[in-house]
Amino acid sequence: MSMLSILICLFILAVWLFAAAQHFLSAKKETGWHRLTPVLASLFLALGALGFFGTALSSTGGLNWLPKSFEWPVGSARGIVETTNHIFVVPHTPSGRIQLYDRNWKFIRGWHVDASGGVLDVFISEPGSINVVTARGRRHYIYSLDGKLISAERYPDNLYDSIPRIGISHSVPTAPWLWTFTSPFYSWLVAMLGMVMLIAKEKISSKSNGKK
């Protein structure tokens, strides 16, 4: 993806984090629940923004500097395939990553795939090779199990529908507090919870001040 997309994501993320920081700092002037509510709300806003724009940055290639030892929180995933030596290959479309797990779902390694923010489909054509096909850009990549790119090419328009889809759905072990990073849907839920808390707090405070 273009550098412009990455810069836009970074700018909007900075705006959200700045707003969250303002609410957090303003809570110092309050007491009791008037302080607790904006503190929690600002944390939810920050987490939601980091989850949403973090996955956007990853999918656009803005986090390609992450090492292969970094595990992106996956949560529930579809299209998981298993190699002959019982390694699970997990595609994570929101972050644009492929991650490998052993038979006990212990993380092995992961890497970014240039999928233009679209769906990733994986299949095994031969032992030791991972085929990754992107819905956008019509790209077909082949990786080794250590994440090394073996080949990259564009496929014909009519090939995508014929790709074998034998993958399974499974929930990858993920800590509860990391689920906000697994999907833009959960990220927005967390951010919206923070906004609702701030709106409710303002309305209650306005009513209290009106009665005085």
N, C-alpha and C positions, 0 to 999 in steps of 0.2 A: 504493500500500500504506500501511498505518497506520504512525504514528510508533512504535508499540510494536514492530513487526517490525524497524525500523531500530535501535532501542535494544537489542533482544535481540541482534542481530548484532554491534553494537559491544561489548556486554558480553562475549560469548563470545570475540570476537576479542581483547579486552584480556586475558582470562584466559590464552589460548594464548600471547600475546606475553610476558606476565609469566612464564609457566613457561619459555619459551624463554630469556628473559633470565637467569633463575635458573641454568639449566644452563650458560649461557655464562659467567657470573661465577664459578660454582663451578670451572670449568676452570682458573682462575688458580692454584688450589692444587695442580694436578697437573703432571706432567712427561711429556715424550715423547708416545707415542700416547694415554696417559691424558688428556692435555690436548687433543690434536687431535680425538679422537673426539667428546667433548661439544661442542666448538666447532662442528664440522661438523653434528652432530645438531641443535643449537639453531638453526643457520641454516636447515636443512631444515624444522624445525618452524615457524619464523617465516614462511618463504616459503610453505609449504603452507597455513598459517592465513590469510595475506594473500590468497592466491589463492582459497581457498574462500569465506571470508567477504567478501572484496572483491567477488567476482562476485555474492554474495547481496545485498550492500549496493547494488550497481549495479542489479540486477534489481528491488529493492524501492523504488528511487527515492532512495536515500540519497546517491547521487553525481551528482545532477542538476546540481550546480554546476560539473561539469567542462565546459570550453569545447568547442565543436564541433571545435576543432583538435586535441583529444586523441584519440589512436588507442588503442583497447583491443586487446590482443593477441588475435587471432582463431584462428589455427591453421587447422584444417580446418573448413569451413562447408558447409552444405547450403542448398538453396533460393535460390541466387544467381541474380539476373536481370540482364540487360544492357539498358540503354536504347538508343535509336536513335543517340545520339551516343557510344556505346561507353563508358559509365560502368557499372561493376559495382556493383550494390546488394547488400550482404552483410548478411543478418540474423544476429545472434549472440544466440541464446536465453539462454545462461547469464548474460550481463550485461544482457540486455534492451535491446540497442542495434542501430541501423542504421548501417552505415558504407559510405561510397562510395569507390571506387577507380577510377583511370583505366585505360586499356587495358594499361598496363605494371605494373599492380597497385601504383601509388603512391597512398598515402592522400590523400584529398581532405578529407573531413570526416565527422563522425559525431554521433549524438544518441541520447538515451534515449527509449524508447517504453514507456508504461505498459501492460505485458502481464500484470501480476499474477504474474510469475515463470513464465509459460507460454510455449508455442511461438509464434514469430513466422513468419507467411507473408507474402511480398511478391509483388506483380505490378504490371505497368505497364498502365494502362488507356488512357492517352493521353500524348503526349510532354510531358515536364516534370513529370509527376505520379507519385508513388510511393505505391501502395496497400499498407498494412500491416494485416493481419488477425490478431487474437490468438485463440488457442484458449481461453484463460480470459477471462471477462468479456465475451465476444462483442462486441469492439470493432473498428470499422473506421475507420482513420485514413487521411487523404490528406495527403501532404507534398509540398512543392516540392523541387527538387533542392538548394536551399540549406538544407533542414531546417526550413523554416517550415511550421507546421501549417495546412493549408487547411480541413479539416473533420474532425469526429469524431462518430461515431454508433454505436449498438448495432445489430447485425444479428439477424435472426430465427434461431431455433435450428437450422433445417434448411439454413441457407445455407453453413455452414462446409465441408461435404463437397463442395459444388459449386464451391469456389474453384479457379481454374486453377492447377495446380502444374507449372510448366514450368521451374522453376529447376534449376540444375546444382550439382554438388558440386565444390569446388576447395580447394586448400590455399593460404591467404593467406600471403605471406611473413612469417615470424615468427621472431625470434631464438630460438635454442634455450633460453636461460635465461628466456624469457618464456612458454614453453608451459605452465608451471604455472598461469598466469592465464587460459588459454584454456578450461579445463573443470574442473569440480569433481572429475572423475575423476583428472586429473593432479595436482590440488592435494592430494588425499588420498594419492596414491602418494608424493609428496614428503614429506608429513607423516609417513606411516607409515614411510618409510625412516629418518627422524630418530628415531622411537620405537624401531624395531628396533635401531638403532645404540646407543641409550642402554641398552636392555635387555641387549644382548650385552656391552656394556662392563661393566655391573654384575655380570653372571654371571661374566665372566672375572676381574674384580677380587675377587669373593667366593671363587672357587677359589684364586686366588693367595694371598689372606690366610689361607685355611684350611690351606694347605701350610706356612705359616710357623710 
